[in-house]
Each structure stands twice: as structure tokens, then as C-alpha cells.
């Protein structure tokens, strides 16, 4: 009796995508990011294929109310470099949360995904909102509440 391996078709995967709404209020950042990354990758589905984009749509609300454990609000920093000499910038999490809390959640989720060609495609299905409603959008000039 021959055994055949079933491979999902890309169009079939796109029609099976579900929508998930995650509320970040009171949740620990790392656990929220792990749940969102698993949903974006499609890890809970029976037909997951590592080289195909099998994940679902994820919407995260209340990014302002996400919880960091320990002394991370004072001790954790985000580092970036412009590429020029003395172009290093470090931003504490507390400052980043006051500027744009969506970026803190986005970076946590992004860094839990595999860094390959699928990551950009998976992150397109991620929406993060600072407040309780997905309709509410935050402009660059508007301060975080």
C-alpha cells in the first residue's frame, strides 16, 4: 500500500485563514508575543508546512496595557545603529512605551518569528492597536495614552 504525502495548495491555505483577536490588557509581553507568533506561523493547524505560509490573521488590542515582568521597564533597552560612526541609539522600554507602545509589541512578535523570507509575509497579517478598539489608529504626532 503506497503512502502519499499530502501537500497543501497555496490557494487553499489562503481560504482557510482565520482571524484572531488578542487583548494585551494585563498580559505579559513575552507570552502574548509567543501566542501571536504561533498563530501567524500556523503552528496549531494540522496541515502546517514549514516552507509555506499557513498562518492566520492576528489583531492585538490594548498594546498600552501590556505588562513587563521584573525590572524590564527600567533595565531593558532597544538598540539600533545608523551605520555611521557614533550612530548608536538606545531607547529604554519606558520611553518607547510612552512614544509608541505598538512598536514594543511588534518587535517582540517579530523577533519570535523565523528570520527568513516568510517573516515579512507573516507580519503583514499582524495588526496592533494601542487602544481597546481596532478602529482607533495612532498617528505619529498623537501621544500615547
Secondary structure, DSSP 8 states (H G I E B T S, - for coil): ---------HHHHHHT--EEEEE-TT-BHHHHHHHHHHHHHTTTSTT--TTS----EEEEE-GGG-B--TTHHHH-EEEEE-SSTT-EEEEEHHHHHHHHHHHHHHHHHHTTS-SSHHHHHHHTTEEE-SSSSTT----SSS---
